[in-house]
Amino acid sequence: MQKSSIWLDFWQFLCCLGRYGTLRLAKIISFFETGKSGIATKLYHQRGRYSRPFMHSGMAFLVVGGITLGPVLIAENLSNPWKQIEAAPMTLTSVENTGDETTTQISAKPRSEVVEYEVQSGDTVSTIAEKFGISVDTIRWENNLTSIKDIKLGQKLRILPVTGILHKVTYGETIYTIAKKYQVDAQVIVDWPYNSFANDETFALATGQTLIVPDGVKPKEVPTIPRIYYAQTPTAGTITGTGQFVWPTQGQMTQFFSWYHKAIDVANHAAPPVIAADSGTVIVAGWPSNDGYGNRIMINHGNGYVTLYGHLQQIYVTAGEKVVRGQTIGKMGSTGRSTGTHLHFEIRVNGACQNPLAYLK
């Protein structure tokens, strides 16, 4: 009986110790996350003012760590010279033997770099463009072809990862001058995820770097297929969410839906009102996080659909408020990761972003 009581007391002690440890760990994690969020917010609001001292202190920390831990790591490796180093897996392509035939599977990871393609027998510029999912003009302009028929067997062609232009930055150029040169909105250049900037807050460029300009048009050239721009007048509608969406604002559509930009952008220097594309309940109204949207509104339409309106300069609704289709909810702006006055508009179905052009009426 006494032994059973001792084990029971010991078990209760372990349970109390576990609860105490869990609470202490939760407090430590909470303190760490609060401090990290505070530092990130401070750096963001200062728009890069502290970026240089932050980088310098980080490099100093790495140097001290290298000096301190370097001898230990070297000694460990020398003590076991036959230690095998596992190579990083190559996942670009894989070959499967299915018995009667062998197939090659291309990785679905989006391509970021320019590649070379050797013209094969039977190839045309059109079939090559279709194979890589880009436009005929992109191949023609990048390779200085005078005609789409101006290719020959064995010729090496440079293939961009997306329809557009590859541009090398010269002294004094900005994303705005480059965008104007290639007849696109500057936001298009910023939103291409593989473009880098000397300063991510001001989108400064370094002389000599290369940029991808999605949907860019080569100067003094006429695209084979003219681009379509939309300028719609919104109209009011029903009180309940129906899944039929009206245009949320007026202006010129400067960016389409793509794998790296799961929305459309509508720009207008006059900063017109933004309306609810369908009726529903406001679930976000403000600037809750520094993820690039700036001031945004999100509306749950109660039928699996959620719409998002980003980069607003003014917000006229609050979270929890009911809105009807066509009701003014805010004003177009340029807050967050934005290069000019425009609306970033998303339609999500059960959490997945869809092409708004398939739903807008």
C-alpha positions as CSV (number, residue, x, y, z in Angstrom):
1,M,0.0,0.0,0.0
2,Q,2.8,2.3,0.9
3,K,4.7,1.5,-2.3
4,S,1.6,2.3,-4.4
5,S,1.3,5.7,-2.6
6,I,4.9,6.5,-3.4
7,W,4.4,5.8,-7.1
8,L,1.2,7.9,-7.1
9,D,3.0,10.8,-5.5
10,F,5.9,10.5,-8.0
11,W,3.5,10.4,-10.9
12,Q,1.7,13.5,-9.7
13,F,5.1,15.2,-9.3
14,L,6.0,14.4,-12.9
15,C,2.6,15.7,-14.1
16,C,3.1,19.0,-12.2
17,L,6.6,19.3,-13.5
18,G,5.4,18.8,-17.1
19,R,2.7,21.4,-16.7
20,Y,5.2,23.9,-15.2
21,G,7.7,23.2,-18.0
22,T,4.9,23.7,-20.7
23,L,3.8,27.0,-19.2
24,R,7.4,28.3,-18.9
25,L,8.1,27.2,-22.5
26,A,4.9,28.9,-23.7
27,K,5.9,32.2,-22.0
28,I,9.4,32.1,-23.5
29,I,8.0,31.5,-27.0
30,S,5.4,34.2,-26.5
31,F,8.1,36.7,-25.4
32,F,10.3,35.7,-28.3
33,E,7.5,36.1,-30.9
34,T,6.5,39.5,-29.4
35,G,10.0,40.8,-29.5
36,K,10.5,39.5,-33.1
37,S,7.2,41.1,-34.3
38,G,8.1,44.4,-32.6
39,I,11.6,44.5,-34.3
40,A,10.1,43.6,-37.7
41,T,7.4,46.2,-37.4
42,K,9.9,48.9,-36.3
43,L,12.2,48.1,-39.3
44,Y,9.3,48.1,-41.7
45,H,7.9,51.4,-40.6
46,Q,11.4,53.0,-40.8
47,R,11.5,51.9,-44.5
48,G,15.0,50.6,-44.4
49,R,16.6,53.3,-42.2
50,Y,18.1,50.7,-39.9
51,S,18.8,48.1,-42.6
52,R,22.5,48.9,-42.8
53,P,23.3,48.7,-39.0
54,F,21.2,45.6,-38.8
55,M,23.1,43.9,-41.7
56,H,26.5,45.0,-40.2
57,S,25.6,43.6,-36.8
58,G,24.5,40.4,-38.4
59,M,27.7,40.1,-40.3
60,A,29.7,40.7,-37.1
61,F,27.8,38.0,-35.4
62,L,28.5,35.6,-38.2
63,V,32.3,36.4,-38.1
64,V,32.5,35.9,-34.4
65,G,30.5,32.6,-34.7
66,G,32.8,31.4,-37.4
67,I,36.0,32.2,-35.4
68,T,34.5,30.5,-32.4
69,L,33.1,27.4,-33.9
70,G,35.4,27.0,-36.9
71,P,38.1,25.1,-35.2
72,V,35.6,22.7,-33.6
73,L,33.9,21.9,-36.9
74,I,37.3,21.5,-38.7
75,A,38.5,19.1,-36.0
76,E,35.3,17.1,-36.3
77,N,35.7,16.7,-40.0
78,L,39.4,15.8,-39.8
79,S,38.7,13.1,-37.3
80,N,36.5,11.3,-39.8
81,P,38.0,11.8,-43.3
82,W,35.9,9.0,-44.8
83,K,32.6,10.7,-43.8
84,Q,30.2,10.6,-46.7
85,I,28.7,13.9,-47.8
86,E,25.2,13.6,-49.1
87,A,24.7,15.6,-52.3
88,A,21.7,17.8,-52.7
89,P,19.0,16.0,-54.8
90,M,18.5,17.1,-58.3
91,T,14.7,17.4,-58.9
92,L,14.5,19.3,-62.2
93,T,13.7,16.2,-64.2
94,S,13.1,12.5,-63.6
95,V,13.0,9.6,-65.9
96,E,10.6,6.7,-65.5
97,N,10.7,3.4,-67.3
98,T,7.1,2.1,-67.7
99,G,8.0,-1.0,-69.6
100,D,7.2,-0.3,-73.2
101,E,8.1,3.3,-73.2
102,T,10.3,5.8,-71.2
103,T,8.8,9.1,-70.2
104,T,10.4,12.2,-68.9
105,Q,8.6,14.2,-66.1
106,I,9.5,17.9,-65.9
107,S,9.4,19.4,-62.4
108,A,6.4,21.6,-61.8
109,K,8.5,24.2,-60.0
110,P,8.3,27.5,-61.8
111,R,11.4,28.4,-63.8
112,S,13.2,31.6,-62.8
113,E,16.2,31.6,-65.2
114,V,16.7,32.1,-68.9
115,V,17.5,28.7,-70.6
116,E,18.9,27.8,-74.0
117,Y,16.9,25.6,-76.4
118,E,18.3,23.9,-79.5
119,V,15.9,24.0,-82.5
120,Q,14.8,20.4,-83.4
121,S,13.5,19.1,-86.7
122,G,9.9,20.2,-87.2
123,D,10.1,23.1,-84.7
124,T,8.6,26.4,-85.4
125,V,8.6,29.5,-83.2
126,S,4.9,28.9,-82.4
127,T,5.5,25.3,-81.2
128,I,8.5,26.3,-79.2
129,A,6.5,29.1,-77.6
130,E,3.7,26.7,-76.8
131,K,6.2,24.2,-75.3
132,F,7.5,26.7,-72.9
133,G,4.2,28.6,-72.2
134,I,5.4,32.0,-73.5
135,S,4.4,34.2,-76.4
136,V,5.9,34.1,-79.9
137,D,7.0,37.7,-79.5
138,T,9.0,36.8,-76.4
139,I,11.1,34.4,-78.4
140,R,11.3,36.7,-81.4
141,W,12.4,39.8,-79.4
142,E,14.9,38.0,-77.1
143,N,16.7,36.3,-80.0
144,N,16.4,39.3,-82.4
145,L,14.5,37.3,-85.0
146,T,13.4,39.4,-88.0
147,S,10.5,36.9,-88.6
148,I,9.0,34.0,-86.9
149,K,10.2,31.9,-89.8
150,D,13.8,33.0,-89.2
151,I,15.1,29.9,-87.3
152,K,17.1,26.9,-88.5
153,L,17.8,23.4,-87.3
154,G,20.4,23.3,-84.5
155,Q,20.1,27.0,-83.7
156,K,20.3,28.0,-80.0
157,L,17.4,30.1,-78.8
158,R,17.3,31.9,-75.4
159,I,14.0,31.2,-73.7
160,L,12.6,33.5,-70.9
161,P,10.7,32.0,-68.0
162,V,7.6,34.1,-68.7
163,T,6.2,36.2,-71.5
164,G,7.9,39.5,-71.6
165,I,11.3,41.2,-71.9
166,L,14.7,40.7,-70.3
167,H,16.3,44.1,-69.5
168,K,19.8,45.0,-68.4
169,V,19.7,48.0,-66.1
170,T,21.8,51.0,-67.1
171,Y,22.9,54.0,-65.0
172,G,20.0,56.2,-63.9
173,E,17.2,53.9,-64.7
174,T,14.4,53.1,-62.3
175,I,11.6,50.6,-62.4
176,Y,9.3,53.5,-63.5
177,T,11.4,54.4,-66.6
178,I,11.8,50.8,-67.5
179,A,8.1,50.1,-67.1
180,K,7.3,53.1,-69.4
181,K,9.9,51.9,-71.9
182,Y,8.2,48.5,-72.2
183,Q,4.6,49.7,-71.9
184,V,3.8,48.0,-68.5
185,D,3.0,49.2,-65.0
186,A,5.9,49.3,-62.6
187,Q,4.0,47.0,-60.2
188,V,4.3,44.2,-62.8
189,I,8.1,44.4,-62.4
190,V,7.9,44.4,-58.6
191,D,5.5,41.5,-58.5
192,W,7.8,39.1,-60.6
193,P,9.2,37.1,-57.6
194,Y,12.7,36.6,-59.0
195,N,13.4,40.3,-59.6
196,S,15.7,41.7,-56.9
197,F,16.3,45.2,-55.8
198,A,19.1,47.1,-54.1
199,N,16.5,48.4,-51.6
200,D,13.2,46.5,-51.2
201,E,11.5,49.5,-49.8
202,T,12.3,52.0,-52.6
203,F,12.8,49.4,-55.3
204,A,16.2,50.9,-56.1
205,L,18.2,49.1,-58.9
206,A,21.9,48.4,-59.4
207,T,23.5,49.3,-62.6
208,G,24.2,46.1,-64.7
209,Q,21.6,43.9,-63.0
210,T,19.0,42.1,-65.2
211,L,15.2,42.3,-64.7
212,I,12.4,40.3,-66.2
213,V,9.6,42.6,-67.4
214,P,6.5,40.4,-67.7
215,D,4.2,41.3,-70.6
216,G,6.7,43.9,-71.8
217,V,6.6,45.1,-75.4
218,K,9.9,45.8,-77.2
219,P,10.1,49.5,-78.2
220,K,9.0,50.3,-81.7
221,E,7.5,46.8,-82.1
222,V,3.9,45.8,-82.4
223,P,2.8,42.7,-80.5
224,T,1.5,39.8,-82.6
225,I,-1.6,39.6,-80.4
226,P,-2.7,43.0,-79.0
227,R,-3.1,43.3,-75.3
228,I,-6.6,43.8,-73.9
229,Y,-7.3,46.4,-71.2
230,Y,-10.5,46.7,-69.2
231,A,-12.2,49.8,-68.0
232,Q,-15.5,48.9,-66.4
233,T,-18.2,50.9,-64.7
234,P,-19.3,49.1,-61.5
235,T,-23.0,48.5,-60.9
236,A,-24.8,47.7,-57.7
237,G,-26.7,44.5,-57.3
238,T,-28.4,42.1,-54.9
239,I,-28.2,42.0,-51.1
240,T,-27.0,38.4,-50.6
241,G,-23.9,36.8,-52.0
242,T,-24.6,35.1,-55.3
243,G,-21.2,34.2,-56.7
244,Q,-21.7,36.8,-59.4
245,F,-19.2,39.6,-59.0
246,V,-19.2,43.1,-60.4
247,W,-16.1,45.1,-61.1
248,P,-14.8,46.6,-57.8
249,T,-13.5,49.8,-59.3
250,Q,-12.8,51.8,-62.5
251,G,-9.5,52.0,-64.3
252,Q,-7.1,50.2,-66.6
253,M,-6.1,46.6,-65.8
254,T,-2.4,46.7,-65.6
255,Q,-1.7,43.1,-64.4
256,F,-3.4,39.8,-65.1
257,F,-3.8,36.6,-63.0
258,S,-0.7,34.3,-63.0
259,W,1.0,31.7,-60.9
260,Y,3.1,34.4,-59.1
261,H,0.4,37.1,-59.0
262,K,-2.9,35.4,-58.0
263,A,-5.0,38.5,-58.6
264,I,-5.7,41.3,-61.1
265,D,-4.5,44.9,-60.7
266,V,-6.6,47.8,-61.8
267,A,-4.8,51.2,-61.8
268,N,-6.3,54.7,-61.9
269,H,-4.3,57.9,-60.9
270,A,-7.6,59.5,-59.9
271,A,-7.9,57.0,-57.0
272,P,-11.6,56.2,-57.5
273,P,-13.8,54.5,-54.9
274,V,-13.7,50.8,-54.4
275,I,-17.0,48.9,-54.1
276,A,-17.9,45.4,-52.8
277,A,-17.9,43.0,-55.7
278,D,-20.7,41.0,-54.0
279,S,-22.6,41.1,-50.7
280,G,-21.2,39.6,-47.6
281,T,-19.6,40.2,-44.2
282,V,-16.3,42.2,-43.8
283,I,-13.8,39.9,-42.0
284,V,-10.7,42.1,-42.3
285,A,-10.4,45.9,-42.5
286,G,-7.1,47.5,-41.9
287,W,-3.4,46.7,-42.0
288,P,-3.1,43.6,-39.8
289,S,0.2,42.3,-41.2
290,N,3.2,43.4,-43.2
291,D,2.7,41.0,-46.1
292,G,2.6,43.5,-48.9
293,Y,-1.1,44.2,-49.2
294,G,-1.0,47.4,-47.1
295,N,-4.5,48.6,-46.1
296,R,-6.9,45.8,-47.2
297,I,-10.4,44.7,-46.9
298,M,-11.6,41.1,-47.0
299,I,-15.2,40.1,-47.4
300,N,-16.7,36.7,-46.7
301,H,-19.6,36.2,-49.1
302,G,-21.0,33.2,-47.1
303,N,-20.9,30.7,-50.0
304,G,-17.3,29.7,-50.1
305,Y,-16.2,32.9,-51.8
306,V,-13.9,35.5,-50.2
307,T,-12.7,38.7,-52.0
308,L,-9.7,40.8,-51.1
309,Y,-9.1,44.5,-51.9
310,G,-5.5,45.6,-51.4
311,H,-3.3,48.8,-51.3
312,L,-6.2,51.0,-50.2
313,Q,-5.6,54.5,-49.0
314,Q,-8.9,54.8,-47.1
315,I,-11.2,52.2,-45.6
316,Y,-14.9,53.0,-45.0
317,V,-16.0,49.7,-43.3
318,T,-15.1,47.8,-40.2
319,A,-14.7,44.1,-39.5
320,G,-18.0,42.4,-38.8
321,E,-20.0,44.9,-40.9
322,K,-22.5,43.6,-43.5
323,V,-22.1,45.1,-47.0
324,V,-24.2,44.8,-50.1
325,R,-22.9,44.4,-53.7
326,G,-22.0,47.8,-55.1
327,Q,-21.6,49.5,-51.7
328,T,-18.5,51.8,-51.4
329,I,-16.0,50.2,-49.0
330,G,-12.8,52.2,-49.6
331,K,-10.7,54.3,-51.8
332,M,-7.9,53.1,-54.2
333,G,-4.4,53.8,-53.0
334,S,-0.8,52.7,-53.0
335,T,-0.1,51.3,-49.5
336,G,2.1,48.3,-48.8
337,R,4.3,46.8,-51.5
338,S,3.0,49.1,-54.2
339,T,4.6,51.3,-56.9
340,G,1.5,53.5,-57.7
341,T,-2.2,54.0,-57.2
342,H,-4.0,50.7,-58.0
343,L,-6.3,48.0,-56.6
344,H,-5.1,44.5,-56.1
345,F,-8.2,42.3,-56.3
346,E,-8.4,38.6,-55.4
347,I,-11.3,36.1,-55.5
348,R,-10.7,33.1,-53.3
349,V,-12.9,29.9,-53.5
350,N,-12.6,27.8,-50.4
351,G,-9.3,29.4,-49.7
352,A,-7.8,29.0,-53.2
353,C,-7.2,32.0,-55.4
354,Q,-9.0,32.0,-58.7
355,N,-8.7,34.1,-61.8
356,P,-11.1,37.0,-61.2
357,L,-11.8,37.4,-64.9
358,A,-13.6,34.1,-64.9
359,Y,-16.1,35.6,-62.4
360,L,-16.4,39.3,-63.0
361,K,-19.4,40.5,-65.0
